[in-house]
Amino acid sequence: MKKRKKNLHVLLDQEVYEKLRHITFYERNTISDVVRRLIVEYLEEKALAEPDFVAPHRL
């Protein structure tokens, strides 16, 4: 089954954007991959901290 992707447009402070670019350089990954990983990590931590929290199954 092919994964459907959606566009997400966000405005970041220049400082945050530069930090994100540094992470992508050191991890040799795209911005999309890094943001996806950070969201997954956040959702996992949130689920551990709040047992009633329900995270989506697909990311």
N, C-alpha and C positions, 0 to 999 in steps of 0.2 A: 504494500500500500504506500503510495506516494505521500510524503508529508506536505501539507499545505502551509505556506508561509504568508505572513501578513507584514505589511510595511509598518514601521513605527518611526515617527519623526519626533525627536526631542531637541530641546535647546539646552545646552550645557554652558556653564561658565567656562571661560577660556582655561582657567587653572585646572578644572576637572577634566576637560578635554585633553589637555597636555598630559595629565597623569594617565588617562586612559590610553593615549598613544604610546606612552612609555611601556605600559603593561603589554600592549599588543606587540611591541618590538621585542621585548625580552621573552615573551611566551611564543613568539613567532606564530601568532594567530591573528585572525581578523577581529575588528571591533565587534562584529556581530557575534562571533564565537565567545569572546570575553564577556560581553553583556549577557549572553545566554547563560554562561557558566555562573556569573554573579547572581543572576535571578534565581537559578536553581539552588545555589547555596543558600540564598536568603530564605527561599521557601522551605528548604529542609530545616534550617535553624528555627524558623517560625513554627513549623509543625512540632518540633521537639519542645519548644518553650510553651506552646499553647496546644495541648492535646486535642482540643475541639476544632482546631484550625484544619481546614480541608484544602489541600493543594491540588491543582489540576494534575491529572495523570500523565499528560503528554507535554513535553517542552522540547 
